[in-house]
Amino acid sequence: MLSLKGVHAGYGRISVLKDVTLMVKEGEIVTLIGANGAGKTTTLMTISGVIPTKSGTIQFMDQSIQNQRPDQIVRMGISQVPEGRHIFPYMTVRENLDMGAYLRKDTKGIQKDLEQMFTLFPILKERKHQVGGTLSGGEQQMLAISRALMARPKLLLFDEPSLGLAPIFVRQIFDMIKQINEIHQTTILLVEQNANLALKIAHRGYVMENGRIVLHDRCQSLIKNDSVRKAYLGIIED
């Protein structure tokens, strides 16, 4: 579904991604883990078209998307749940969800998906007339996820969904990510600082260091990998 080959990208003259190659197959949850500053968010922003690709190729559904405008990439079927949520704080929950469907014209389909979001996150239905900025952090994350899903993406990009959340909300959010993949059949690329949780719900994982992919395997194998356990899971062998 998604393929990056030899991608170099960054900010102005600053190179962040260096020869990044990775693949996401339809129906998978793939996670990208690494330390702060490794280039994980830059990878997602490059896929989304926010950061230009300096070289290499990005293909989605067999179409080249590198350096396409972000709105064109959304139209093609990729949505992102950004780090820090970035909901519209002065809009109501319902208005935020409507913004997620901004590029769609199918009124009946939008209404159906809106009801699905309220089923997936019942608290949002209770708060649909409440201004987004007054929600708790966990509720705002639910809103950010629902807003992205309102675009009916084929591929959903998650950037640090657990950031700043209480443990009870972290568990809920990760349960929802798994449900979105299994029940709603949405393919997911997950960037997450909590490597332990990410590796438990994903099918495959990539480890990024200093803008490069240094390791790739099925998640069951990565969890058992000594270097991953020591560096990212906080497990020190005797």
SULSULJO-V438792 format. One record per residue. RES is the residue in one letter. PSI is psi as a letter, one per 40 degrees, with the letter a starting at -180 (999 if undefined). NEAR is the number of other C-alpha atoms within 10 Angstrom. D_FIRST is the distance of its C-alpha to the first C-alpha in Angstrom with 2 decimals. Layout:
# SULSULJO-V438792
RES_PSI_NEAR_D_FIRST, RES_PSI_NEAR_D_FIRST
This chain:
# SULSULJO-V438792
M_d_16_0.00, L_h_21_3.83, S_h_18_6.73, L_h_20_10.37, K_h_15_13.14, G_f_16_16.76, V_h_21_16.55, H_h_23_20.02, A_i_26_20.81, G_a_20_23.68, Y_h_12_26.50, G_b_9_28.91, R_e_7_30.32, I_h_8_29.03, S_h_13_26.14, V_d_19_23.99, L_h_27_20.74, K_h_19_21.69, D_f_17_19.43, V_h_20_16.48, T_h_18_13.75, L_i_18_11.08, M_i_17_7.65, V_h_20_5.92, K_i_16_5.08, E_h_15_5.36, G_e_17_8.98, E_i_19_9.67, I_h_26_11.93, V_h_26_11.78, T_i_25_14.93, L_h_27_16.26, I_i_27_20.04, G_i_24_22.95, A_i_16_26.27, N_h_11_27.03, G_e_13_26.53, A_d_19_24.05, G_e_26_21.52, K_d_28_19.13, T_d_19_19.71, T_d_19_19.67, T_d_23_16.13, L_d_22_15.03, M_d_20_17.47, T_d_24_16.21, I_d_27_12.60, S_e_24_14.49, G_e_19_16.72, V_d_15_19.85, I_h_20_20.48, P_i_19_20.37, T_h_21_18.72, K_d_18_21.69, S_i_14_20.01, G_i_16_16.87, T_i_18_13.58, I_h_23_10.57, Q_h_16_7.80, F_h_21_5.52, M_f_14_4.95, D_e_10_7.28, Q_i_12_9.60, S_h_13_11.48, I_e_22_12.05, Q_h_23_14.40, N_e_18_17.73, Q_i_16_16.91, R_i_14_19.05, P_d_19_17.89, D_d_14_18.83, Q_d_14_16.77, I_d_18_13.60, V_d_20_14.71, R_d_14_15.33, M_e_16_11.82, G_f_15_10.75, I_h_25_10.78, S_i_27_13.99, Q_h_24_15.78, V_h_25_18.66, P_i_20_20.75, E_h_17_23.10, G_e_16_26.49, R_d_21_25.21, H_f_13_26.66, I_i_22_27.55, F_h_18_30.16, P_d_14_33.27, Y_e_13_35.77, M_i_16_33.85, T_i_19_34.08, V_d_28_31.34, R_d_19_31.08, E_d_17_30.95, N_d_24_28.13, L_d_28_26.10, D_d_18_27.07, M_d_17_25.78, G_d_20_22.28, A_e_22_22.48, Y_d_12_24.16, L_e_14_21.87, R_i_15_22.07, K_e_9_24.98, D_g_9_24.86, T_d_10_27.77, K_d_9_27.82, G_d_14_24.14, I_d_20_24.69, Q_d_14_27.73, K_d_11_26.01, D_d_19_23.27, L_d_21_26.11, E_d_14_27.88, Q_d_15_24.85, M_d_21_24.74, F_d_16_28.45, T_d_12_28.01, L_d_16_25.38, F_g_17_27.59, P_d_14_31.15, I_d_13_32.69, L_d_23_31.00, K_d_17_32.79, E_d_11_36.02, R_e_17_35.43, K_d_18_33.96, H_e_13_36.99, Q_i_17_37.09, V_h_17_36.26, G_d_24_33.06, G_e_17_34.86, T_e_13_37.24, L_i_16_34.66, S_i_11_34.44, G_d_18_31.67, G_d_22_29.95, E_d_21_30.33, Q_d_22_28.94, Q_d_26_25.80, M_d_24_25.50, L_d_28_26.03, A_d_26_23.40, I_d_29_20.77, S_d_24_22.10, R_d_26_22.18, A_d_24_18.47, L_d_27_17.79, M_e_26_20.18, A_e_23_17.70, R_f_21_15.66, P_i_19_12.34, K_d_20_9.04, L_h_28_8.36, L_h_24_11.74, L_h_25_13.04, F_h_24_16.35, D_h_23_18.94, E_f_21_21.87, P_e_26_22.31, S_e_25_25.43, L_h_17_27.19, G_e_12_30.78, L_i_16_30.65, A_i_11_33.29, P_d_11_32.35, I_d_9_32.66, F_d_17_30.05, V_d_19_27.68, R_d_14_27.73, Q_d_13_27.23, I_d_20_24.23, F_d_17_22.50, D_d_12_23.46, M_d_17_21.92, I_d_22_18.58, K_d_17_18.56, Q_d_14_19.76, I_d_18_17.14, N_d_18_14.46, E_d_14_16.68, I_d_9_18.58, H_e_12_16.57, Q_f_15_13.31, T_h_21_11.48, T_i_24_8.71, I_h_28_10.62, L_h_24_11.09, L_h_26_14.87, V_h_25_17.46, E_h_24_20.77, Q_d_20_24.25, N_g_17_25.21, A_d_23_23.56, N_d_17_25.41, L_d_15_23.95, A_d_24_20.37, L_d_26_20.49, K_d_14_22.08, I_e_17_19.37, A_i_22_16.18, H_d_16_14.88, R_i_24_14.35, G_i_28_15.81, Y_i_23_16.36, V_h_21_19.87, M_h_21_20.61, E_h_17_24.13, N_f_16_25.55, G_e_22_22.32, R_i_21_21.14, I_h_22_18.97, V_e_12_21.78, L_i_12_20.46, H_h_15_17.44, D_i_14_17.87, R_i_14_17.55, C_d_21_19.20, Q_d_14_22.23, S_d_14_22.97, L_d_19_22.59, I_d_19_25.01, K_e_10_27.49, N_h_12_27.13, D_d_14_30.45, S_d_13_29.31, V_d_20_26.63, R_d_17_29.27, K_d_12_31.83, A_d_13_29.83, Y_e_17_27.58, L_e_16_28.96, G_f_11_32.60, I_h_12_33.73, I_h_10_36.43, E_i_7_37.50, D_999_3_41.25
